[in-house]
């Protein structure tokens, strides 16, 4: 039996960003820029959400010459319902849900100041 896990702050930020305009297709790169996340964090989240049926994906129709085609993402009805549920739960518990606040996760620093 699978237990339901609460999404990470980064996943919640991605869901919230997509929920701002749920009918608009978004590039992963644009979400990285908006949320200040690195691609190495963003794309696994997007793939996991798509595998869970929270996102639908498609290929961009207009591929630029010399560049590979790009994926686009948007919330499904299930994903939008999850976004609504998470926002309501955050409001009742007093957790900040703004996109700017959610992805700021501190990385530990090693001696000498290098990550």
PASEBA-1860 file (N, C-alpha, C; in nm, 3 decimals):
! residues 115
1> XXXXXXXX> 0.083/-0.118/0.000/0.000/0.000/0.000/0.088/0.124/0.000 ~ 0.061/0.214/-0.094/0.138/0.338/-0.101/0.082/0.440/-0.004 ~ 0.170/0.509/0.063/0.123/0.615/0.151/0.137/0.748/0.076 ~ 0.045/0.835/0.103/0.046/0.966/0.039/0.152/1.053/0.107 ~ 0.242/1.107/0.027/0.344/1.196/0.079/0.308/1.338/0.045 ~ 0.341/1.426/0.132/0.322/1.568/0.104/0.430/1.612/0.006 ~ 0.394/1.688/-0.097/0.495/1.733/-0.194/0.600/1.822/-0.129 ~ 0.720/1.818/-0.184/0.829/1.903/-0.136/0.794/2.050/-0.163
9> XXXXXXXX> 0.861/2.142/-0.095/0.838/2.285/-0.122/0.864/2.321/-0.269 ~ 0.964/2.256/-0.330/0.994/2.284/-0.470/0.880/2.236/-0.560 ~ 0.828/2.116/-0.532/0.716/2.063/-0.610/0.593/2.150/-0.594 ~ 0.569/2.194/-0.472/0.455/2.282/-0.448/0.471/2.413/-0.524 ~ 0.592/2.466/-0.532/0.616/2.590/-0.604/0.590/2.571/-0.754 ~ 0.630/2.456/-0.808/0.607/2.427/-0.951/0.457/2.417/-0.977 ~ 0.387/2.345/-0.893/0.242/2.329/-0.909/0.173/2.465/-0.900 ~ 0.213/2.545/-0.804/0.153/2.677/-0.788/0.181/2.766/-0.909
17> XXXXXXXX> 0.303/2.763/-0.960/0.337/2.844/-1.077/0.253/2.803/-1.198 ~ 0.235/2.674/-1.217/0.154/2.626/-1.328/0.006/2.658/-1.307 ~ -0.039/2.661/-1.182/-0.179/2.689/-1.151/-0.216/2.835/-1.172 ~ -0.117/2.923/-1.178/-0.146/3.065/-1.199/-0.218/3.087/-1.332 ~ -0.179/3.011/-1.433/-0.244/3.015/-1.564/-0.255/2.870/-1.613 ~ -0.353/2.795/-1.562/-0.357/2.650/-1.586/-0.378/2.609/-1.731 ~ -0.430/2.695/-1.817/-0.452/2.656/-1.957/-0.335/2.690/-2.046 ~ -0.235/2.758/-1.993/-0.118/2.801/-2.073/-0.010/2.694/-2.069
25> XXXXXXXX> 0.042/2.659/-2.186/0.155/2.566/-2.194/0.281/2.639/-2.153 ~ 0.365/2.575/-2.070/0.487/2.637/-2.019/0.609/2.551/-2.049 ~ 0.721/2.616/-2.078/0.849/2.548/-2.093/0.910/2.528/-1.955 ~ 0.981/2.417/-1.937/1.052/2.392/-1.812/1.154/2.501/-1.784 ~ 1.222/2.548/-1.888/1.323/2.653/-1.871/1.260/2.779/-1.814 ~ 1.143/2.816/-1.865/1.075/2.936/-1.815/1.036/2.921/-1.669 ~ 0.994/2.800/-1.631/0.962/2.774/-1.490/1.088/2.785/-1.405 ~ 1.201/2.736/-1.456/1.329/2.748/-1.383/1.360/2.895/-1.356
33> XXXXXXXX> 1.343/2.977/-1.459/1.371/3.120/-1.445/1.276/3.186/-1.346 ~ 1.148/3.155/-1.356/1.048/3.215/-1.268/1.071/3.179/-1.122 ~ 1.105/3.053/-1.097/1.115/3.005/-0.959/1.258/3.007/-0.904 ~ 1.355/3.037/-0.989/1.493/3.038/-0.942/1.546/2.899/-0.912 ~ 1.494/2.799/-0.982/1.538/2.660/-0.962/1.632/2.619/-1.073 ~ 1.718/2.526/-1.043/1.808/2.470/-1.143/1.736/2.359/-1.220 ~ 1.780/2.338/-1.344/1.718/2.237/-1.430/1.727/2.098/-1.367 ~ 1.834/2.070/-1.294/1.852/1.940/-1.230/1.748/1.912/-1.123
41> XXXXXXXX> 1.683/2.015/-1.073/1.572/1.999/-0.978/1.438/2.004/-1.051 ~ 1.428/2.094/-1.148/1.300/2.118/-1.215/1.253/1.998/-1.297 ~ 1.339/1.945/-1.384/1.293/1.843/-1.477/1.254/1.712/-1.410 ~ 1.321/1.667/-1.306/1.270/1.549/-1.235/1.131/1.573/-1.174 ~ 1.107/1.694/-1.123/0.976/1.727/-1.068/0.872/1.721/-1.179 ~ 0.901/1.782/-1.293/0.806/1.782/-1.405/0.779/1.640/-1.454 ~ 0.882/1.558/-1.464/0.862/1.419/-1.509/0.779/1.340/-1.408 ~ 0.805/1.359/-1.280/0.731/1.288/-1.176/0.584/1.330/-1.177
49> XXXXXXXX> 0.558/1.461/-1.190/0.421/1.509/-1.195/0.348/1.457/-1.319 ~ 0.418/1.449/-1.431/0.357/1.395/-1.553/0.327/1.247/-1.537 ~ 0.419/1.172/-1.477/0.397/1.029/-1.453/0.279/1.005/-1.360 ~ 0.253/1.097/-1.269/0.143/1.084/-1.174/0.011/1.135/-1.231 ~ 0.014/1.185/-1.355/-0.107/1.234/-1.419/-0.145/1.375/-1.380 ~ -0.053/1.449/-1.316/-0.081/1.586/-1.274/-0.053/1.687/-1.386 ~ 0.034/1.648/-1.479/0.070/1.735/-1.591/0.046/1.663/-1.721 ~ 0.011/1.741/-1.822/0.013/1.688/-1.957/0.131/1.753/-2.027
57> XXXXXXXX> 0.190/1.680/-2.120/0.307/1.729/-2.191/0.283/1.719/-2.341 ~ 0.352/1.804/-2.413/0.349/1.800/-2.558/0.481/1.857/-2.609 ~ 0.507/1.833/-2.735/0.626/1.891/-2.798/0.588/2.024/-2.861 ~ 0.677/2.122/-2.853/0.655/2.251/-2.917/0.645/2.230/-3.067 ~ 0.546/2.291/-3.129/0.521/2.272/-3.273/0.629/2.336/-3.359 ~ 0.676/2.451/-3.319/0.773/2.525/-3.400/0.914/2.504/-3.348 ~ 0.980/2.401/-3.398/1.119/2.376/-3.358/1.209/2.474/-3.435 ~ 1.300/2.535/-3.362/1.393/2.628/-3.425/1.504/2.550/-3.494
65> XXXXXXXX> 1.545/2.594/-3.612/1.653/2.524/-3.684/1.779/2.515/-3.597 ~ 1.838/2.397/-3.592/1.960/2.377/-3.516/1.937/2.350/-3.368 ~ 1.812/2.351/-3.324/1.781/2.325/-3.183/1.687/2.206/-3.174 ~ 1.703/2.125/-3.072/1.611/2.012/-3.055/1.472/2.062/-3.018 ~ 1.369/1.981/-3.045/1.234/2.022/-3.003/1.226/2.032/-2.851 ~ 1.133/2.115/-2.803/1.119/2.139/-2.659/0.985/2.087/-2.610 ~ 0.985/2.041/-2.485/0.863/1.996/-2.420/0.789/2.116/-2.361 ~ 0.659/2.106/-2.360/0.572/2.203/-2.294/0.490/2.129/-2.190
73> XXXXXXXX> 0.454/2.201/-2.083/0.382/2.140/-1.971/0.266/2.228/-1.930 ~ 0.157/2.163/-1.883/0.048/2.234/-1.817/-0.026/2.135/-1.727 ~ -0.097/2.189/-1.631/-0.169/2.106/-1.535/-0.288/2.036/-1.601 ~ -0.312/1.914/-1.559/-0.435/1.843/-1.595/-0.542/1.886/-1.495 ~ -0.663/1.837/-1.512/-0.768/1.863/-1.414/-0.730/1.812/-1.277 ~ -0.667/1.695/-1.275/-0.621/1.636/-1.148/-0.514/1.724/-1.084 ~ -0.423/1.775/-1.166/-0.317/1.862/-1.116/-0.371/1.992/-1.062 ~ -0.471/2.048/-1.130/-0.533/2.171/-1.083/-0.607/2.148/-0.952
81> XXXXXXXX> -0.671/2.032/-0.940/-0.739/1.997/-0.814/-0.637/1.986/-0.701 ~ -0.521/1.926/-0.729/-0.415/1.916/-0.628/-0.366/2.055/-0.590 ~ -0.348/2.143/-0.688/-0.302/2.279/-0.659/-0.402/2.351/-0.567 ~ -0.529/2.335/-0.595/-0.633/2.397/-0.513/-0.629/2.340/-0.371 ~ -0.613/2.208/-0.362/-0.607/2.141/-0.232/-0.485/2.186/-0.153 ~ -0.369/2.195/-0.217/-0.247/2.236/-0.148/-0.256/2.381/-0.101 ~ -0.313/2.466/-0.184/-0.328/2.607/-0.147/-0.421/2.620/-0.027 ~ -0.532/2.547/-0.030/-0.626/2.552/0.083/-0.562/2.499/0.210
89> XXXXXXXX> -0.488/2.389/0.199/-0.422/2.331/0.317/-0.317/2.426/0.372 ~ -0.244/2.493/0.283/-0.141/2.587/0.327/-0.203/2.706/0.398 ~ -0.317/2.752/0.348/-0.384/2.866/0.412/-0.430/2.832/0.553 ~ -0.484/2.712/0.569/-0.534/2.675/0.701/-0.421/2.649/0.800 ~ -0.305/2.609/0.748/-0.193/2.582/0.839/-0.099/2.702/0.853 ~ -0.123/2.807/0.773/-0.040/2.927/0.783/0.091/2.918/0.710 ~ 0.106/2.821/0.619/0.229/2.806/0.542/0.224/2.900/0.424 ~ 0.332/2.973/0.399/0.339/3.061/0.283/0.342/2.978/0.156
97> XXXXXXXX> 0.262/3.019/0.056/0.258/2.943/-0.069/0.302/3.026/-0.189 ~ 0.358/3.141/-0.167/0.398/3.222/-0.281/0.514/3.155/-0.352 ~ 0.514/3.166/-0.483/0.619/3.104/-0.564/0.757/3.156/-0.527 ~ 0.763/3.282/-0.490/0.893/3.339/-0.456/0.947/3.280/-0.326 ~ 0.859/3.244/-0.233/0.905/3.195/-0.104/0.935/3.046/-0.105 ~ 0.860/2.968/-0.181/0.871/2.823/-0.172/1.004/2.765/-0.215 ~ 1.066/2.809/-0.326/1.184/2.738/-0.370/1.313/2.777/-0.300 ~ 1.310/2.869/-0.207/1.433/2.911/-0.143/1.475/2.810/-0.039
105> XXXXXXXX> 1.549/2.711/-0.083/1.596/2.605/0.005/1.746/2.625/0.023 ~ 1.788/2.639/0.145/1.929/2.663/0.173/2.011/2.537/0.147 ~ 2.123/2.555/0.078/2.215/2.446/0.056/2.327/2.457/0.158 ~ 2.367/2.346/0.216/2.476/2.352/0.313/2.606/2.394/0.245 ~ 2.685/2.471/0.313/2.813/2.516/0.259/2.925/2.441/0.329 ~ 3.024/2.408/0.252/3.142/2.342/0.307/3.238/2.449/0.357 ~ 3.336/2.408/0.432/3.438/2.501/0.479/3.501/2.569/0.360 ~ 3.526/2.697/0.368/3.586/2.771/0.258/3.481/2.839/0.171
113> XXX> 3.353/2.817/0.201/3.246/2.885/0.131/3.200/2.820/0.003 ~ 3.254/2.703/-0.033/3.210/2.640/-0.157/3.098/2.541/-0.130 ~ 2.998/2.535/-0.224/2.888/2.441/-0.204/2.932/2.299/-0.219
END
